[in-house]
Amino acid sequence: MGDTDLKRGLREARQNLKSGKVREALARLFHLTEKYPEDGEVKGQIAVALLAQGRDHAEHGKIDAAREDFSRSIGYSETPEGHLYLGRIHHISGRFDEAFAEYTRALDLDEALPAVHENLGFYFLDVQEFEQASKAFSNALSTGATGRDAYIGLWRAYAAMERLDKAHEAILDAVQKMPRDDEVLVVAGVSCLMRRELEEAETYWERAAALNPRNVDARFHLAANAAHAGRRDDALKLMRACAAIDAARTRQLWKQDAQQQRPRFSGSAGDEDLLDLFE
């Protein structure tokens, strides 16, 4: 009878989790753990449910609640995913030592998990250990990471070390695998810009803007190149489109350009029509 009750309860909890009913699943599981406190399968399912609840809390900006969920999950069943998610919470909270400890523990439990290497890569970028970042992102890719973030992270690491050929190789590999990813194409254009390959850069940004007309970065870079080439009307038209899509991001990119060694908008610094966009 007890075994049947346990199996039925676990089945119901799994069904609730599959349907996105995390609270209902947890309620059922906590009831089960009161009756079967030593059952490892119940504890494992509670850990899974707490991870799901923690991810939902994190997505809605409830950082403290997410941290508690992930910590409790590890208490019920220690998994690499639990340490990974807890590490992410520490990371975005600026608690770098705690983040590194959690990522390292996750890696100890499963060194073949691409997400752990990827998050370690972003950790190393943030603490400006770029050589370690490049190794972490390379490990992420070699263990199966397929998303844009690992490639862009690897590009950022090599670019920070001024190893532009390696950086360019990384982002071109991403373009080959994700030819319709507008964010990858924007970075490929920036990579070409750093190599002073302006025509190739524009080609990538034009492709990105065509794929996603709301990609502000692509349009901004096209505007900056137009301004640098003295095509004021083209630059102004593109900048107006950028500001209409996202004025805050446009302003941020404008300020970033002004801080560059060779600002592309240097010849337009006093252009009142451009400055009016930011008022």
C-alpha positions as CSV (number, residue, x, y, z in Angstrom):
1,M,0.0,0.0,0.0
2,G,2.8,2.4,1.0
3,D,4.8,1.6,-2.1
4,T,1.7,2.3,-4.3
5,D,1.0,5.6,-2.5
6,L,4.6,6.7,-3.0
7,K,4.6,5.8,-6.7
8,R,1.3,7.6,-7.2
9,G,2.5,10.7,-5.4
10,L,5.7,10.8,-7.4
11,R,3.8,10.4,-10.6
12,E,1.4,13.2,-9.8
13,A,4.3,15.5,-8.8
14,R,6.1,14.8,-12.1
15,Q,2.9,15.5,-14.0
16,N,2.5,18.8,-12.2
17,L,6.1,19.7,-13.0
18,K,5.6,18.9,-16.6
19,S,2.6,21.1,-16.7
20,G,4.4,24.0,-15.1
21,K,2.5,23.6,-11.8
22,V,5.6,23.9,-9.6
23,R,3.8,24.8,-6.4
24,E,1.4,21.9,-6.6
25,A,4.3,19.6,-7.3
26,L,6.2,20.9,-4.3
27,A,3.1,20.6,-2.0
28,R,2.7,16.9,-3.1
29,L,6.4,16.2,-2.6
30,F,6.7,17.8,0.8
31,H,3.7,15.7,1.9
32,L,5.4,12.6,0.6
33,T,8.7,13.4,2.4
34,E,6.9,13.7,5.7
35,K,5.7,10.1,5.1
36,Y,8.9,8.8,3.5
37,P,11.7,11.0,5.0
38,E,14.5,8.8,3.8
39,D,13.3,8.2,0.2
40,G,16.0,9.4,-2.2
41,E,13.7,9.7,-5.2
42,V,11.4,12.0,-3.3
43,K,14.3,14.2,-2.3
44,G,15.6,14.2,-5.8
45,Q,12.2,15.4,-7.2
46,I,12.0,18.1,-4.5
47,A,15.5,19.3,-5.7
48,V,14.3,19.4,-9.3
49,A,11.1,21.3,-8.4
50,L,13.0,23.8,-6.3
51,L,15.4,24.4,-9.3
52,A,12.3,25.1,-11.5
53,Q,10.9,27.5,-8.9
54,G,14.2,29.2,-8.5
55,R,14.6,29.7,-12.2
56,D,11.1,31.3,-12.3
57,H,12.0,33.6,-9.4
58,A,15.2,34.6,-11.1
59,E,13.5,35.4,-14.4
60,H,11.1,37.7,-12.5
61,G,13.9,39.5,-10.7
62,K,13.2,37.8,-7.3
63,I,16.9,37.2,-6.6
64,D,16.7,36.5,-2.9
65,A,13.9,34.0,-3.4
66,A,15.8,32.3,-6.2
67,R,19.0,32.1,-4.0
68,E,17.0,30.4,-1.3
69,D,15.4,27.9,-3.7
70,F,18.7,26.9,-5.2
71,S,20.3,26.5,-1.8
72,R,17.4,24.4,-0.6
73,S,17.6,22.3,-3.8
74,I,21.3,21.5,-3.0
75,G,20.3,20.5,0.5
76,Y,17.8,17.9,-0.8
77,S,20.0,16.6,-3.6
78,E,23.4,18.0,-4.6
79,T,23.5,18.4,-8.3
80,P,25.8,20.3,-10.7
81,E,22.8,22.2,-11.9
82,G,22.0,23.4,-8.4
83,H,25.5,24.7,-7.9
84,L,25.5,26.3,-11.3
85,Y,22.2,28.2,-10.8
86,L,23.3,29.3,-7.3
87,G,26.6,30.4,-8.8
88,R,24.7,32.5,-11.4
89,I,22.7,34.2,-8.6
90,H,25.9,35.1,-6.7
91,H,27.5,36.2,-10.0
92,I,24.7,38.7,-10.9
93,S,24.7,39.9,-7.3
94,G,28.4,40.8,-7.5
95,R,29.4,38.1,-5.0
96,F,32.3,36.8,-7.2
97,D,34.1,34.6,-4.6
98,E,30.8,32.7,-3.9
99,A,30.1,32.5,-7.6
100,F,33.5,31.0,-8.3
101,A,33.1,28.5,-5.5
102,E,29.7,27.3,-6.8
103,Y,30.9,27.1,-10.4
104,T,33.9,25.1,-9.3
105,R,31.8,22.7,-7.3
106,A,29.5,22.2,-10.3
107,L,32.5,21.4,-12.4
108,D,33.7,18.9,-9.8
109,L,30.4,17.1,-10.1
110,D,30.2,17.2,-13.9
111,E,33.1,18.6,-15.9
112,A,31.3,17.8,-19.2
113,L,28.5,20.2,-18.6
114,P,28.9,23.0,-21.2
115,A,26.9,25.6,-19.2
116,V,29.3,25.4,-16.3
117,H,32.3,26.2,-18.5
118,E,30.4,29.0,-20.2
119,N,29.4,30.7,-16.9
120,L,33.0,30.3,-15.7
121,G,34.0,32.1,-18.9
122,F,31.8,35.1,-18.1
123,Y,33.0,35.1,-14.5
124,F,36.6,35.3,-15.8
125,L,35.6,38.1,-18.2
126,D,34.2,40.1,-15.3
127,V,37.3,39.7,-13.2
128,Q,39.5,40.5,-16.2
129,E,41.3,37.1,-16.3
130,F,41.0,36.9,-20.1
131,E,43.3,34.0,-20.7
132,Q,41.3,31.9,-18.3
133,A,38.1,33.2,-19.9
134,S,39.3,32.0,-23.4
135,K,40.0,28.5,-22.0
136,A,36.6,28.3,-20.3
137,F,34.7,29.3,-23.4
138,S,36.8,26.9,-25.5
139,N,35.9,24.1,-23.0
140,A,32.3,25.1,-23.3
141,L,32.4,24.7,-27.0
142,S,34.4,21.5,-26.9
143,T,31.9,19.9,-24.5
144,G,28.9,20.7,-26.6
145,A,27.8,24.4,-26.3
146,T,26.0,25.5,-29.4
147,G,24.5,28.9,-28.6
148,R,25.8,32.3,-29.5
149,D,27.0,33.2,-26.0
150,A,30.0,30.9,-25.8
151,Y,31.2,32.1,-29.2
152,I,30.7,35.7,-28.4
153,G,32.3,35.2,-25.0
154,L,35.4,33.6,-26.7
155,W,35.6,36.5,-29.1
156,R,35.4,39.0,-26.2
157,A,38.2,37.2,-24.4
158,Y,40.6,37.1,-27.4
159,A,39.7,40.7,-28.3
160,A,40.5,41.8,-24.8
161,M,44.0,40.2,-25.1
162,E,44.3,41.9,-28.5
163,R,44.6,38.5,-30.2
164,L,42.4,39.8,-33.1
165,D,43.1,36.9,-35.5
166,K,41.9,34.4,-32.9
167,A,38.9,36.5,-32.0
168,H,37.9,36.9,-35.7
169,E,38.3,33.1,-36.2
170,A,35.9,32.5,-33.3
171,I,33.2,34.8,-34.5
172,L,33.5,33.6,-38.1
173,D,33.0,30.1,-36.8
174,A,29.8,31.3,-35.1
175,V,28.6,33.0,-38.3
176,Q,29.1,29.7,-40.2
177,K,27.0,27.9,-37.6
178,M,24.4,30.6,-37.1
179,P,24.3,32.6,-40.3
180,R,20.9,34.1,-39.5
181,D,21.7,35.2,-35.9
182,D,21.6,39.0,-36.0
183,E,23.6,39.4,-32.8
184,V,26.4,37.2,-34.1
185,L,26.5,39.2,-37.3
186,V,26.8,42.5,-35.4
187,V,29.8,41.1,-33.5
188,A,31.3,39.8,-36.8
189,G,31.0,43.4,-38.1
190,V,32.7,44.8,-35.0
191,S,35.4,42.3,-35.5
192,C,35.9,43.4,-39.1
193,L,36.0,47.0,-37.9
194,M,38.8,46.2,-35.4
195,R,40.7,44.8,-38.3
196,R,39.9,47.9,-40.4
197,E,37.9,45.9,-42.9
198,L,35.1,48.5,-43.2
199,E,33.3,47.1,-46.3
200,E,33.1,43.6,-44.7
201,A,31.9,45.2,-41.5
202,E,29.1,47.0,-43.2
203,T,28.0,43.8,-45.0
204,Y,27.6,42.0,-41.7
205,W,25.6,44.9,-40.1
206,E,23.4,45.2,-43.2
207,R,22.6,41.5,-43.0
208,A,21.9,41.9,-39.2
209,A,19.5,44.8,-39.8
210,A,17.7,43.0,-42.6
211,L,17.2,40.0,-40.4
212,N,16.1,42.1,-37.4
213,P,15.0,45.7,-38.2
214,R,14.9,46.4,-34.5
215,N,18.6,45.6,-33.9
216,V,19.8,49.0,-32.7
217,D,23.4,48.0,-32.6
218,A,23.5,47.1,-36.3
219,R,21.8,50.3,-37.3
220,F,24.1,52.4,-35.0
221,H,27.2,50.9,-36.5
222,L,26.0,51.6,-40.0
223,A,25.2,55.2,-38.9
224,A,28.7,55.6,-37.4
225,N,30.4,54.3,-40.6
226,A,28.2,56.7,-42.6
227,A,29.2,59.6,-40.4
228,H,32.9,58.6,-40.6
229,A,32.6,58.6,-44.4
230,G,31.0,62.0,-44.4
231,R,27.5,60.8,-45.4
232,R,25.7,63.0,-43.0
233,D,22.2,62.4,-44.3
234,D,22.5,58.7,-44.2
235,A,24.0,58.8,-40.7
236,L,21.2,61.1,-39.4
237,K,18.5,58.9,-40.9
238,L,19.9,55.8,-39.3
239,M,20.4,57.5,-36.0
240,R,16.8,58.7,-35.9
241,A,15.7,55.1,-36.6
242,C,17.9,53.9,-33.7
243,A,16.5,56.5,-31.3
244,A,12.9,55.6,-32.3
245,I,13.6,51.9,-31.5
246,D,15.6,52.4,-28.2
247,A,16.8,55.8,-27.2
248,A,18.6,54.7,-24.1
249,R,20.6,52.1,-26.0
250,T,21.4,54.6,-28.8
251,R,22.6,57.1,-26.2
252,Q,24.8,54.4,-24.6
253,L,26.4,53.4,-28.0
254,W,26.9,57.1,-28.8
255,K,28.9,57.6,-25.5
256,Q,30.9,54.4,-26.1
257,D,31.9,55.7,-29.6
258,A,33.0,59.0,-28.1
259,Q,35.3,57.1,-25.7
260,Q,37.0,55.2,-28.5
261,Q,40.6,55.9,-29.7
262,R,39.1,56.7,-33.1
263,P,35.5,57.9,-32.6
264,R,33.6,57.5,-35.8
265,F,31.3,60.4,-34.9
266,S,34.1,62.7,-34.1
267,G,33.3,64.9,-37.1
268,S,29.7,65.1,-36.0
269,A,30.3,66.0,-32.4
270,G,28.6,69.4,-32.7
271,D,25.8,68.4,-35.1
272,E,22.7,69.9,-33.5
273,D,20.4,67.5,-35.4
274,L,22.2,64.5,-33.9
275,L,22.5,66.0,-30.5
276,D,18.7,66.7,-30.5
277,L,18.1,63.0,-30.5
278,F,19.4,62.7,-27.0
279,E,17.5,65.6,-25.4
